[in-house]
Amino acid sequence: MLPFAVGGANNAVLNAATAVLDLGWVAFALATLPSDRRLVARMAPVALPACLLLGWTALPFFPGIAPDLIARPAAPDLLALGWCHAFSLVALLVGCATAGRVPGFAYATATWLCLFAGVLIAVTLGLRAFGDPEMMQRVIVDHRYHRFAGLMGNANAAGIGYGMMSLLLHGIARDRWRAWRTQPHGHIPIAATIAALGSVIALSLVALSQSRTALAAVAVAQLAYAAGFPAIPRAGRGWLPAIVLLGLAVVLGLSSGSALSRYGALGDDGSGRLSVLRHYADLARTAPLSGYGLGGFDAVNQRDLTSETVLLVGDFGAAHNVILQLAIEAGWPGVVLLLATLAALVVRVARTPMIGSDRSNAIARAMLFAVAVAVVGSMVDIALNVPAIAALSTALLGIVWGRTLRDDPRPRPPRAPHPAPWPIAAIRS
C-alpha cells in the first residue's frame, strides 16, 4: 500500500525503489520457502513464457545483433529502469505463487492489505478534510482535470486503486461474515461490519475520483462478486450483501452530480479515444518485431508528433491501452508472450482440482475480481502503467496461482510393492 501513498511510485526514483524492495522480498521468500522439482515443473507453463518475455525485452540492449530487425531503443537512459521493473513483476509473480502454497497466506495477505488500505483511506480523507487547502490542492487533486486523485496524482488511476481496495475489503467482510453465520458466536461480527463499511467508503472514493471506467468496472465487479455465492447453509444470505448493495446505491446516488454527469460526454470522448488508439496502432506497426525498448514510449510519442496529432496525443505519457503500449515498447512478439503467460495462468487456475475450494473462498475470488478491474482500466486508461497498481495486481495473481500449486493435480502412478523382506510363510515353516 505504501506506493499508493507516494503517487503510485509513478516516477523513475520511486519506481526503482519499489522494484528493488519487491526483488528483496522475492529473494527472501524463495530462500525461506520449501521447493522441489515437481513445483518447478508445475510452474513452468506460466513462468517459461514470462521469462521468454524478459529475454525478448532485453534485445534492445544489443541492437547490433540484428540491426535490420531490432530497432534502436528510443530512450536508452530509461531502458534499464523499464527492464528492471518488468523483471521485478515477473519475480513477484513467481515469489507470490511460491508463498501462496502456504495455508493461510492469502487470508493473512488480504487482511494486512486491507488494514493498510484503511489507514491510507483514513489519512487521505483526513488530509482532504483538515489539511491546508492550498497544499491539498497540490497533493490530492489531479493537476490536469482538477479531480480527486487521492495521493496518486492521477484521478483515473486512483479510481482503479480504490476499486481494488474496495473489492479486497468486500472479500474480507464476506469471509468473516460467512465464518460467523456458520458458527455463530453470539456477538455482532465486528470484523465483517468494519470491512463492509470500508468497502463502501472505498467505493465512495471511486465515485469521488469521477473516473467513468473505474466506477463502471467496480460497480459491475461488486455486483458480480456479491451475486456469485450460494446461500450459507442454515443461515440464508444475511444482511451483509444488503449492506454492500445499499452502499452501491448510495454511492451511485451521491455521485450523480460528478461521476455520472461525465457519462453524458462519453460519446464525444469515446470517439476521441478511438482516434488515439488508431494512432498508436499505426505507431506500433513502425517497429513490429522488437519495439522501441521499455520506457521508450514517451520519446517515440514526442518524436512522431505532427500538426494533426499534437493536440490529440501531445501530452500523453501512456497509450491508454496496455496492449498497444507493450507493442510499441516490446513489439508484437512481446504481446504474444504476455498473452501466453496470462493464458497459461488462467488455464491453470480454471482446470486445477484445487480450484473448487478457491471458487468457494471469498478472498481468492475478491483477488481475481480486483485484478479484473485493473485489467479493464488498463485497456482504456493507464491503470497498469502505474507501478503500484501493476505490483498489486501481479501479487494478487501470484497468490491465487500459488493456491493451485499446493498439491500435484496429476494422478501419480501406483507404487510397485516391495519384495517381502522375509521368506513367505510356507518356506519359513
Solvent accessible surface area in square Angstrom, and as a share of the most:
residue,aa,sasa,rsa
1,M,36,0.16
2,L,127,0.63
3,P,30,0.19
4,F,4,0.02
5,A,34,0.27
6,V,65,0.37
7,G,25,0.24
8,G,0,0.00
9,A,1,0.01
10,N,85,0.43
11,N,78,0.40
12,A,50,0.39
13,V,118,0.68
14,L,56,0.28
15,N,22,0.11
16,A,36,0.28
17,A,48,0.38
18,T,19,0.11
19,A,2,0.01
20,V,95,0.55
21,L,125,0.62
22,D,24,0.13
23,L,45,0.22
24,G,42,0.41
25,W,88,0.31
26,V,8,0.04
27,A,61,0.47
28,F,134,0.56
29,A,5,0.04
30,L,87,0.43
31,A,86,0.66
32,T,81,0.47
33,L,39,0.20
34,P,101,0.63
35,S,73,0.47
36,D,65,0.34
37,R,219,0.80
38,R,105,0.38
39,L,3,0.01
40,V,96,0.55
41,A,58,0.45
42,R,20,0.07
43,M,14,0.06
44,A,41,0.31
45,P,81,0.51
46,V,2,0.01
47,A,18,0.14
48,L,107,0.53
49,P,18,0.11
50,A,4,0.03
51,C,70,0.42
52,L,95,0.47
53,L,22,0.11
54,L,14,0.07
55,G,44,0.42
56,W,61,0.21
57,T,6,0.04
58,A,19,0.15
59,L,43,0.21
60,P,2,0.01
61,F,80,0.33
62,F,119,0.49
63,P,25,0.16
64,G,63,0.60
65,I,121,0.62
66,A,28,0.22
67,P,96,0.60
68,D,140,0.73
69,L,111,0.55
70,I,11,0.06
71,A,27,0.21
72,R,176,0.64
73,P,21,0.13
74,A,26,0.20
75,A,10,0.08
76,P,93,0.59
77,D,119,0.61
78,L,69,0.34
79,L,6,0.03
80,A,59,0.46
81,L,38,0.19
82,G,16,0.15
83,W,67,0.23
84,C,38,0.23
85,H,35,0.16
86,A,24,0.19
87,F,81,0.34
88,S,1,0.01
89,L,36,0.18
90,V,22,0.13
91,A,16,0.12
92,L,13,0.06
93,L,17,0.08
94,V,33,0.19
95,G,0,0.00
96,C,6,0.04
97,A,0,0.00
98,T,5,0.03
99,A,3,0.03
100,G,0,0.00
101,R,43,0.16
102,V,61,0.35
103,P,108,0.68
104,G,45,0.43
105,F,51,0.21
106,A,2,0.01
107,Y,84,0.32
108,A,45,0.35
109,T,32,0.19
110,A,1,0.01
111,T,37,0.21
112,W,150,0.53
113,L,30,0.15
114,C,10,0.06
115,L,99,0.49
116,F,113,0.47
117,A,2,0.02
118,G,34,0.32
119,V,90,0.52
120,L,14,0.07
121,I,10,0.05
122,A,63,0.49
123,V,75,0.43
124,T,0,0.00
125,L,61,0.30
126,G,28,0.27
127,L,57,0.28
128,R,122,0.44
129,A,72,0.56
130,F,180,0.75
131,G,22,0.21
132,D,78,0.41
133,P,107,0.67
134,E,124,0.55
135,M,79,0.35
136,M,11,0.05
137,Q,95,0.42
138,R,166,0.61
139,V,57,0.33
140,I,4,0.02
141,V,31,0.18
142,D,3,0.02
143,H,144,0.64
144,R,94,0.34
145,Y,112,0.43
146,H,126,0.56
147,R,16,0.06
148,F,11,0.05
149,A,0,0.00
150,G,1,0.01
151,L,23,0.11
152,M,13,0.06
153,G,40,0.39
154,N,34,0.17
155,A,0,0.00
156,N,30,0.15
157,A,1,0.01
158,A,0,0.00
159,G,0,0.00
160,I,3,0.01
161,G,0,0.00
162,Y,3,0.01
163,G,0,0.00
164,M,0,0.00
165,M,3,0.01
166,S,0,0.00
167,L,0,0.00
168,L,5,0.02
169,L,13,0.07
170,H,0,0.00
171,G,1,0.01
172,I,15,0.08
173,A,0,0.00
174,R,2,0.01
175,D,29,0.15
176,R,81,0.30
177,W,0,0.00
178,R,63,0.23
179,A,40,0.31
180,W,48,0.17
181,R,57,0.21
182,T,51,0.30
183,Q,126,0.56
184,P,91,0.57
185,H,118,0.53
186,G,77,0.74
187,H,107,0.48
188,I,121,0.61
189,P,10,0.07
190,I,114,0.58
191,A,55,0.43
192,A,0,0.00
193,T,34,0.20
194,I,112,0.57
195,A,6,0.05
196,A,0,0.00
197,L,95,0.47
198,G,16,0.16
199,S,0,0.00
200,V,28,0.16
201,I,76,0.39
202,A,0,0.00
203,L,1,0.01
204,S,40,0.26
205,L,3,0.02
206,V,0,0.00
207,A,6,0.04
208,L,56,0.28
209,S,0,0.00
210,Q,42,0.19
211,S,2,0.01
212,R,37,0.14
213,T,37,0.22
214,A,0,0.00
215,L,6,0.03
216,A,46,0.36
217,A,15,0.12
218,V,0,0.00
219,A,16,0.12
220,V,102,0.59
221,A,8,0.06
222,Q,0,0.00
223,L,86,0.43
224,A,44,0.34
225,Y,0,0.00
226,A,7,0.05
227,A,78,0.61
228,G,34,0.33
229,F,6,0.03
230,P,88,0.55
231,A,56,0.44
232,I,4,0.02
233,P,72,0.45
234,R,223,0.81
235,A,22,0.17
236,G,36,0.34
237,R,105,0.38
238,G,36,0.34
239,W,97,0.34
240,L,1,0.00
241,P,13,0.08
242,A,57,0.44
243,I,43,0.22
244,V,0,0.00
245,L,82,0.41
246,L,118,0.59
247,G,5,0.05
248,L,10,0.05
249,A,61,0.47
250,V,71,0.41
251,V,5,0.03
252,L,64,0.32
253,G,46,0.44
254,L,143,0.71
255,S,4,0.03
256,S,63,0.41
257,G,69,0.66
258,S,34,0.22
259,A,0,0.00
260,L,66,0.33
261,S,69,0.44
262,R,60,0.22
263,Y,67,0.25
264,G,74,0.71
265,A,48,0.37
266,L,90,0.45
267,G,59,0.57
268,D,116,0.60
269,D,64,0.33
270,G,28,0.27
271,S,63,0.41
272,G,27,0.26
273,R,72,0.26
274,L,99,0.49
275,S,35,0.23
276,V,4,0.02
277,L,38,0.19
278,R,145,0.53
279,H,32,0.14
280,Y,0,0.00
281,A,26,0.20
282,D,75,0.39
283,L,9,0.04
284,A,2,0.01
285,R,148,0.54
286,T,85,0.50
287,A,11,0.08
288,P,67,0.42
289,L,65,0.32
290,S,5,0.03
291,G,0,0.00
292,Y,23,0.09
293,G,1,0.01
294,L,17,0.08
295,G,26,0.25
296,G,1,0.01
297,F,3,0.01
298,D,69,0.36
299,A,39,0.30
300,V,0,0.00
301,N,1,0.00
302,Q,84,0.37
303,R,136,0.50
304,D,48,0.25
305,L,44,0.22
306,T,71,0.41
307,S,96,0.62
308,E,139,0.62
309,T,22,0.13
310,V,68,0.39
311,L,170,0.85
312,L,58,0.29
313,V,0,0.00
314,G,17,0.16
315,D,94,0.49
316,F,23,0.10
317,G,54,0.52
318,A,9,0.07
319,A,0,0.00
320,H,20,0.09
321,N,16,0.08
322,V,31,0.18
323,I,38,0.19
324,L,21,0.10
325,Q,20,0.09
326,L,27,0.13
327,A,0,0.00
328,I,1,0.01
329,E,19,0.08
330,A,1,0.01
331,G,0,0.00
332,W,85,0.30
333,P,39,0.25
334,G,0,0.00
335,V,5,0.03
336,V,95,0.54
337,L,36,0.18
338,L,45,0.22
339,L,88,0.44
340,A,42,0.32
341,T,8,0.04
342,L,68,0.34
343,A,54,0.42
344,A,25,0.19
345,L,4,0.02
346,V,95,0.55
347,V,72,0.42
348,R,40,0.15
349,V,15,0.08
350,A,48,0.37
351,R,193,0.70
352,T,5,0.03
353,P,98,0.62
354,M,51,0.23
355,I,16,0.08
356,G,46,0.45
357,S,57,0.36
358,D,3,0.01
359,R,141,0.52
360,S,72,0.47
361,N,41,0.21
362,A,5,0.04
363,I,3,0.02
364,A,1,0.01
365,R,48,0.17
366,A,1,0.00
367,M,0,0.00
368,L,63,0.31
369,F,45,0.19
370,A,0,0.00
371,V,10,0.05
372,A,47,0.37
373,V,3,0.02
374,A,0,0.00
375,V,66,0.38
376,V,74,0.43
377,G,0,0.00
378,S,0,0.00
379,M,72,0.32
380,V,56,0.32
381,D,12,0.06
382,I,21,0.11
383,A,1,0.01
384,L,44,0.22
385,N,46,0.24
386,V,3,0.02
387,P,4,0.03
388,A,3,0.03
389,I,0,0.00
390,A,6,0.05
391,A,14,0.11
392,L,14,0.07
393,S,7,0.04
394,T,21,0.12
395,A,20,0.16
396,L,0,0.00
397,L,29,0.15
398,G,0,0.00
399,I,1,0.01
400,V,0,0.00
401,W,0,0.00
402,G,0,0.00
403,R,21,0.08
404,T,0,0.00
405,L,0,0.00
406,R,69,0.25
407,D,90,0.47
408,D,26,0.14
409,P,46,0.29
410,R,143,0.52
411,P,129,0.81
412,R,161,0.59
413,P,110,0.69
414,P,132,0.83
415,R,211,0.77
416,A,85,0.66
417,P,127,0.80
418,H,153,0.68
419,P,120,0.75
420,A,72,0.56
421,P,136,0.86
422,W,159,0.56
423,P,65,0.41
424,I,110,0.56
425,A,62,0.48
426,A,80,0.62
427,I,129,0.66
428,R,133,0.49
429,S,130,0.84
